Amino acid sequence: DTGVSQNPRHKITKRGQNVTFRCDPISEHNRLYWYRQTLGQGPEFLTYFQNEAQLEKSRLLSDRFSAERPKGSFSTLEIQRTEQGDSAMYLCASSLSGPSLGYTFGSGTRLTVV
Amino acid sequence: GENVEQHPSTLSVQEGDSAVIKCTYSDSASNYFPWYKQELGKRPQLIIDIRSNVGEKKDQRIAVTLNKTAKHFSLHITETQPEDSAVYFCAASGFQKLVFGTGTRLLVSP
């Protein structure tokens, strides 16, 4: 297990298109988190899962955003009808049953909406 | 919900000087306070953390202090080196998710 894996690393899309990102957590981690980070800012929480259950969603997660973790392993984050303001780094992290237990970030997916 | 404030936003020091970054949090239920270092284009990396039952923790040139009463915690880097230049983030959490500060860009000049 080489850590948290995110794909793709970079995505350029035209405004109005849909995009989907994937995160593969560390295998024994049952928690998975999504964050968004814009230049010069700290990671902003979007949502998190415990196994397959989505336990919390930020107000930042508009109805254009949806996340799934169907079998409690990998997760996908989809953005529909992308806007230029969606351009950011999307970070995934995973941990054991709480944030203080092995919290590890992936390398992120950089989204550019043109 | 939790809110974390961090300052300064930028900090420039000479090599060998000390650097201090301060954070405050709002939720008294928070019990875990990690610090992350992020280099340009890379993922945040955990450098040190502290739990609420401890007032201070040290790891070589890095130390963190926590004042639960004031809801305040700080990162101290001694004998800074150019490779310490990066953006540093504090965070706070209870049992759910980490909430991050806005970051401090540290520049260490040779």
Contacts between the chains, C-beta under 8 A, distances in Angstrom:
chain1	res1	chain2	res2	distance
A	33	B	97	5.8
A	33	B	98	7.6
A	35	B	100	7.9
A	40	B	103	7.1
A	41	B	102	6.0
A	41	B	103	6.8
A	42	B	6	7.6
A	42	B	89	5.0
A	42	B	91	8.0
A	42	B	100	3.6
A	42	B	101	5.5
A	42	B	102	5.0
A	42	B	103	5.0
A	43	B	44	6.9
A	43	B	89	7.3
A	43	B	98	7.9
A	43	B	100	5.0
A	44	B	100	7.5
A	45	B	97	5.3
A	45	B	98	7.4
A	45	B	99	6.4
A	45	B	100	8.0
A	48	B	96	7.2
A	48	B	97	5.2
A	55	B	96	7.4
A	56	B	96	6.4
A	56	B	97	6.8
A	91	B	43	7.0
A	91	B	44	7.6
A	93	B	98	7.9
A	98	B	32	7.8
A	98	B	93	7.8
A	98	B	95	5.1
A	98	B	96	7.9
A	99	B	32	6.0
A	99	B	34	8.0
A	99	B	93	4.2
A	99	B	95	7.5
A	99	B	96	7.2
A	99	B	97	6.2
A	99	B	98	5.0
A	100	B	31	7.9
A	100	B	32	4.2
A	100	B	34	7.8
A	100	B	49	7.2
A	100	B	51	6.8
A	100	B	93	7.2
A	103	B	34	7.1
A	103	B	46	7.0
A	103	B	98	6.7
A	105	B	43	4.4
A	105	B	44	5.2
A	105	B	45	7.8
A	106	B	43	6.4
A	107	B	42	7.4
A	107	B	43	5.1
A	108	B	43	6.2
